[in-house]
């Protein structure tokens, strides 16, 4: 197993969809069709083979994150950077959206506003609606 890029996990900000799942409310990616597993880390996968608009990809899907691709678990340094993701078109089954902090580790690509990482786990969420905050209980 390769050594992580940072000595400690990084903490970044992101927005999740809160969705109805078989086990109750769960966190899901706003952009990808990805349900975050409860009780275990999310391991990033490159979805470029499913996304022909990813013009940065220089070949087939690969281990995430890669320097020449947009893959990986995204998080921002500052919450203001991701606030626009709290609004948008929700898929059926989406209860709402929450802002929160995420732990990032493993292979990490740093960019101007934050990071893309190979591994992540939700740290906490911020929402005015108590039902949306309850979705985080599966991850605490």
Secondary structure as UniProt FT lines:
FT   STRAND          10..21
FT   TURN            22..23
FT   STRAND          24..29
FT   TURN            38..39
FT   STRAND          42..43
FT   HELIX           48..50
FT   TURN            52..53
FT   TURN            55..56
FT   TURN            67..68
FT   STRAND          73..76
FT   HELIX           79..81
FT   HELIX           83..86
FT   TURN            92..93
FT   STRAND          94..111
FT   TURN            112..113
FT   STRAND          114..126
FT   HELIX           130..134
FT   HELIX           135..138
//
